[in-house]
Amino acid sequence: MNQLYDRMMAVYEGRAEQPVVFQPRIKHWYDVNLVTGTLPKKYQGQFLDEIYQSLNVAPREVWCPGGSGSDLGGYLPLTVKESDEVEVWVRQAQGLYYEADESDYIITEYRTPKGAIRQIQRRTEHGTSLYNSEYFLKDVKDIEVFKYVLQDRQYLWNQRRFEWGMTRYQETLPLRLQLQHSPLMWLIVRLMGFQRTVVMLWRHPKEMEELLQLLEEEFFKMLNVCQGKPIVEISFGDNMHHDMCTPPLFKKYVIPFYQRAMAQVHKMGMYGTSHWDGYIKQLLPLAKDTHLDGLECVTPLPQGDVTLAEIKKGLGDMFLRDGIPAVLMCPWSTLTSLEKHVQRVLKLFHPRLILGISDLLPANGDIRRIRFIDQIVKEFNAKL
């Protein structure tokens, strides 16, 4: 076990007086600048993990190769296997909408004896991510088809990807497994969209309650696959935002799920975190009720809607990963404001802190500021 590994484990375990780990998320910056040919000359020809080595900071999103459009890219995911009765058709479309370029849209269909459901995703400007222009679930009939899809779906441990990461990082990084959004956010972000989810909860409460229960059962299928594996952290990719998941919805659907899931996570000797990268001022007072061990990507002012003091109060004994607003990494933000903010984060959250950027280094961010922050962290650690 090397020094970095031990320092990260100290945060998970709540050990005091350990030096701060700086683990910025730079994959988006790397992906976009790689595609556009604008990587700084010194980093041209380097892979992402090599840039982390050059910067001399803790790597992130590097455990396994990730694909375009995947929020799981770089973190170890489980593999999904559908039943023989479910056909999955994927095709790229040209000219589907006005001014669509070749391969702009990716259409995915599930075809089953119960019927078919379809989603359409569009590539972002530089092709490094995807967003939905059409969701799988549009009405009650689609829910029935999706229930058929899920009934025999399997989740498998990806041994090949695991071994690839273990070979490179087993002595450096505690293993983090990335899971799906929690059931309500899974519907909102991936399956149904915000407006339709809210309307369907009002118009078809029975069917939606059954679907949410089924999605929770899917989570426990995933967790069962994790049993006995050398996982340290299980991360829920929730993208939490209080305008999408209001406090009443959070109390009714999210907190009970988290509590049940975290009981299983802790029983397996693992830690659980969630990705809260939206406006969360109304949800932070409820964070401690989730039984999560930490929150990732909580974004303070001037980019988010909460102060550092409010984050500290909301987290209680939970740890924070990140804490530096991404806007402070852009050239128009002064180094003085960045330094002042970083010093404040270190003072407030150490030792319950893995410092990083909330949410990530922007494509037009200044990579040199990573070294600037790293020097601040080293000076802070030297005084411990």
C-alpha positions in Angstrom: 0.0 0.0 0.0 1.5 3.3 -1.0 1.2 6.7 0.6 -1.7 8.0 -1.7 -3.7 4.8 -1.1 -3.4 5.1 2.6 -4.3 8.8 2.6 -7.5 8.1 0.6 -8.4 5.3 2.9 -7.9 7.6 5.9 -10.7 9.8 4.5 -13.1 6.9 4.0 -12.3 5.6 7.5 -12.5 9.0 9.2 -8.9 8.9 10.5 -7.7 12.3 11.6 -4.5 14.3 10.9 -3.8 12.6 7.5 -2.5 14.9 4.7 -5.1 16.1 2.1 -5.4 14.3 -1.2 -5.9 16.4 -4.3 -7.8 14.4 -6.9 -9.0 16.7 -9.7 -11.3 15.4 -12.5 -9.7 16.4 -15.8 -11.1 13.8 -18.2 -13.6 16.2 -19.9 -10.8 18.8 -20.4 -8.6 16.1 -21.9 -11.3 14.6 -24.1 -12.4 17.9 -25.7 -8.9 19.3 -26.2 -7.8 15.9 -27.7 -10.6 16.0 -30.2 -10.1 19.6 -31.1 -6.3 19.4 -31.3 -5.8 22.0 -28.6 -4.0 20.0 -26.0 -1.0 22.0 -24.7 2.2 20.9 -26.5 3.7 19.2 -23.5 0.7 16.9 -23.2 0.3 16.0 -26.8 0.7 12.3 -27.4 0.0 11.5 -23.7 -2.8 9.3 -22.3 -4.9 10.7 -19.5 -3.0 8.8 -16.7 0.3 10.1 -18.1 -0.9 13.7 -17.7 -1.9 12.9 -14.1 1.7 11.6 -13.6 3.1 14.8 -15.1 0.9 16.9 -12.8 1.9 14.8 -9.8 -1.7 14.6 -8.4 -4.0 11.7 -7.7 -5.5 10.2 -10.9 -9.3 9.9 -11.4 -11.5 8.3 -14.0 -8.6 6.1 -15.1 -9.4 2.6 -13.8 -10.5 1.3 -17.2 -11.0 2.6 -20.7 -14.3 4.5 -21.2 -16.4 5.1 -24.3 -17.8 8.3 -25.7 -21.0 9.4 -24.0 -20.5 7.2 -21.0 -20.7 8.9 -17.5 -19.1 5.6 -16.4 -16.1 6.1 -18.6 -12.9 5.6 -16.6 -14.6 4.2 -13.5 -15.2 0.5 -13.2 -18.8 -0.4 -14.1 -20.8 -3.7 -14.0 -21.6 -5.3 -17.3 -25.3 -5.6 -18.3 -26.5 -8.8 -20.0 -30.1 -8.9 -21.4 -32.1 -12.1 -21.7 -32.4 -14.1 -24.9 -35.9 -12.8 -25.4 -34.7 -9.2 -25.5 -33.2 -7.9 -28.7 -31.1 -4.7 -28.5 -30.8 -2.7 -31.7 -28.4 0.2 -31.9 -27.9 2.4 -35.0 -26.5 5.7 -35.9 -28.7 8.0 -37.9 -28.0 10.6 -40.5 -30.5 13.4 -41.3 -32.9 12.4 -38.5 -33.6 16.0 -37.7 -32.8 19.2 -39.5 -29.0 19.9 -39.9 -28.1 16.6 -38.4 -24.7 15.4 -39.4 -23.7 11.7 -39.9 -23.6 9.8 -36.6 -25.0 12.8 -34.7 -27.8 10.6 -33.3 -27.7 7.2 -31.7 -31.0 5.2 -31.7 -31.4 2.3 -29.3 -34.3 0.0 -29.3 -35.3 -2.9 -27.0 -37.5 -5.3 -28.9 -39.4 -7.9 -26.8 -42.5 -10.1 -27.0 -44.3 -7.4 -25.0 -43.5 -4.7 -27.6 -40.6 -2.3 -28.3 -39.2 0.9 -26.6 -36.8 3.4 -28.1 -34.5 6.1 -27.0 -32.6 8.7 -29.2 -29.4 10.2 -28.0 -27.5 13.0 -29.6 -23.7 13.6 -29.4 -22.5 16.8 -27.9 -20.5 19.3 -30.0 -17.2 17.5 -29.8 -18.6 14.0 -29.6 -17.3 13.4 -26.1 -20.7 12.8 -24.4 -24.4 12.1 -25.1 -27.7 13.5 -24.1 -31.3 12.3 -24.6 -33.6 13.8 -27.2 -36.1 11.0 -26.7 -36.4 8.7 -23.7 -37.3 5.0 -23.5 -40.4 5.4 -21.3 -43.2 7.6 -22.7 -46.4 6.0 -21.3 -47.7 3.1 -19.2 -47.4 0.7 -22.1 -43.7 1.4 -22.3 -43.4 0.7 -18.6 -44.8 -2.7 -19.1 -42.2 -3.4 -21.9 -39.4 -2.1 -19.7 -40.5 -4.4 -16.8 -40.2 -7.3 -19.2 -36.7 -6.2 -20.1 -35.7 -6.0 -16.4 -37.2 -9.3 -15.2 -34.3 -11.4 -16.6 -31.6 -8.8 -16.9 -28.3 -9.8 -15.3 -25.4 -7.7 -14.0 -22.0 -9.2 -14.3 -18.6 -8.5 -12.8 -16.2 -7.3 -15.5 -13.1 -9.3 -14.7 -11.2 -8.1 -17.7 -11.6 -4.4 -16.9 -11.0 -5.1 -13.2 -7.7 -6.8 -13.9 -6.6 -4.1 -16.3 -7.1 -1.5 -13.5 -5.6 -3.7 -10.8 -2.5 -4.1 -12.8 -2.0 -0.3 -13.0 -3.6 1.1 -9.9 -4.0 -1.5 -7.2 -1.3 0.0 -5.1 -2.4 3.6 -5.8 -6.2 3.9 -5.8 -8.9 2.3 -3.7 -11.3 0.6 -6.1 -14.4 2.7 -6.9 -17.4 1.0 -8.6 -19.8 3.3 -10.5 -23.5 2.3 -10.3 -26.6 3.8 -11.9 -28.6 6.7 -10.5 -30.9 6.0 -7.6 -34.4 4.9 -8.8 -36.1 8.3 -9.0 -33.1 10.0 -10.6 -32.7 7.0 -12.9 -36.2 7.8 -14.2 -35.6 11.5 -14.5 -32.1 11.5 -16.0 -32.0 8.3 -18.0 -35.4 6.7 -18.7 -38.3 9.2 -18.7 -37.1 12.8 -18.4 -38.1 15.3 -15.7 -41.5 16.5 -16.9 -42.8 13.1 -17.9 -41.7 11.6 -14.6 -43.5 14.2 -12.5 -46.6 14.0 -14.6 -46.7 10.2 -14.5 -46.2 10.1 -10.7 -49.4 12.3 -10.5 -51.5 10.5 -13.2 -50.3 6.9 -12.7 -49.1 6.6 -9.1 -49.7 2.8 -8.8 -47.7 2.0 -12.0 -44.9 4.4 -11.1 -44.6 3.1 -7.5 -44.3 -0.4 -8.9 -41.7 0.7 -11.4 -39.7 2.5 -8.7 -39.8 -0.7 -6.6 -38.6 -2.7 -9.5 -35.7 -0.3 -10.1 -34.7 -0.6 -6.5 -34.7 -4.4 -6.9 -32.3 -3.9 -9.8 -30.0 -2.0 -7.5 -29.9 -4.8 -5.1 -29.1 -7.2 -7.9 -26.1 -5.0 -8.7 -25.1 -4.9 -5.0 -25.3 -8.7 -4.8 -22.7 -8.9 -7.6 -20.4 -6.7 -5.6 -20.4 -9.0 -2.6 -16.9 -10.3 -1.9 -15.2 -8.1 -4.4 -12.3 -5.8 -3.4 -14.4 -2.6 -3.8 -13.8 0.2 -1.4 -16.3 2.8 -2.7 -19.7 2.4 -4.4 -20.8 5.6 -6.1 -24.3 6.5 -7.1 -24.3 8.7 -10.2 -27.3 10.7 -9.2 -26.7 14.3 -10.6 -28.9 15.5 -7.7 -30.6 18.9 -8.2 -33.4 20.2 -6.0 -35.4 21.6 -8.9 -35.6 18.1 -10.4 -35.9 16.2 -7.1 -37.7 18.5 -4.7 -37.5 17.9 -0.9 -41.0 16.2 -0.8 -39.9 13.8 -3.6 -36.5 13.3 -1.9 -38.0 12.5 1.4 -40.6 10.1 -0.1 -38.5 8.2 -2.6 -34.8 8.9 -2.2 -34.0 8.9 1.5 -35.7 5.5 2.1 -33.8 4.0 -0.9 -30.5 5.3 0.2 -31.0 4.0 3.8 -31.9 0.5 2.5 -29.0 0.5 0.0 -26.4 1.9 2.4 -27.3 -0.8 5.0 -26.3 -3.4 2.4 -23.2 -1.4 1.3 -22.0 -1.1 4.9 -22.8 -4.8 5.6 -20.3 -5.6 2.7 -17.7 -3.5 4.4 -17.8 -0.8 1.7 -18.4 3.0 1.6 -21.1 4.8 -0.4 -21.1 8.2 -2.1 -23.4 10.1 -4.4 -22.8 12.7 -7.2 -24.7 15.9 -6.2 -23.6 18.4 -8.8 -26.7 20.6 -9.2 -28.4 23.2 -7.0 -28.9 21.5 -3.7 -29.5 24.2 -1.1 -33.0 22.7 -0.3 -31.6 19.1 0.0 -28.4 19.6 2.0 -30.3 19.7 5.3 -31.5 16.2 4.5 -28.1 14.8 3.4 -27.3 13.2 6.8 -30.6 11.2 6.7 -29.3 9.3 3.6 -26.6 7.4 5.6 -24.2 8.0 2.7 -20.6 8.2 3.7 -19.7 11.2 1.5 -20.9 13.5 -1.3 -19.1 14.2 -4.5 -19.1 17.3 -6.6 -21.2 19.6 -4.3 -20.7 23.0 -5.9 -20.3 26.1 -3.8 -20.8 29.7 -4.7 -20.1 31.5 -7.0 -21.1 28.6 -9.3 -23.5 26.6 -7.2 -26.1 27.9 -4.7 -24.5 27.0 -1.4 -21.8 28.5 0.8 -18.9 26.4 2.1 -20.3 26.9 5.6 -23.7 25.5 4.5 -22.0 22.5 2.9 -20.0 21.8 6.1 -23.2 22.0 8.2 -25.2 19.8 5.8 -22.5 17.1 5.6 -22.0 16.7 9.3 -19.6 13.7 9.6 -19.8 12.8 5.9 -16.7 13.5 3.7 -16.6 15.9 0.8 -15.0 15.0 -2.5 -14.2 18.2 -4.6 -15.2 21.6 -3.4 -13.5 24.0 -5.9 -16.1 25.6 -8.3 -15.1 24.9 -11.9 -15.4 28.5 -12.8 -12.4 29.3 -10.6 -10.3 27.2 -13.0 -11.1 29.5 -15.9 -8.6 32.2 -17.0 -10.9 35.1 -16.2 -11.0 34.1 -12.5 -8.1 35.5 -10.5 -5.5 33.3 -8.9 -6.1 35.3 -5.7 -9.8 34.3 -5.6 -8.8 30.7 -6.3 -6.2 30.6 -3.6 -8.5 32.1 -1.1 -11.2 29.6 -1.8 -8.9 26.6 -1.7 -7.5 27.7 1.7 -11.0 28.0 3.0 -12.0 24.5 1.8 -8.9 23.0 3.4 -9.5 24.7 6.7 -13.2 23.8 6.9 -13.2 20.2 5.6 -9.9 18.5 6.5 -9.6 15.6 7.4 -13.0 14.7 5.8 -11.9 15.9 2.4 -10.7 14.6 -1.0 -10.0 17.9 -2.7 -11.1 18.3 -6.3 -13.0 20.4 -8.8 -16.8 20.6 -8.7 -17.6 19.1 -11.1 -14.6 19.0 -13.4 -11.9 21.0 -15.2 -13.8 22.8 -18.0 -12.6 22.3 -21.6 -11.4 26.0 -21.6 -10.0 25.7 -18.1 -6.3 26.5 -17.3 -4.5 23.2 -16.6 -1.7 25.1 -15.0 -4.0 25.9 -12.1 -3.8 22.2 -11.1 -0.2 22.7 -10.2 -1.0 26.0 -8.5 -3.6 24.2 -6.3 -1.3 21.3 -5.7 1.3 23.7 -4.3 -1.2 25.1 -1.9 -2.2 21.6 -0.7 1.5 20.7 -0.2 2.1 23.8 1.9 -1.1 23.0 4.0 0.0 19.4 4.5 3.5 20.4 5.6 2.0 22.3 8.5 0.0 19.3 9.8 
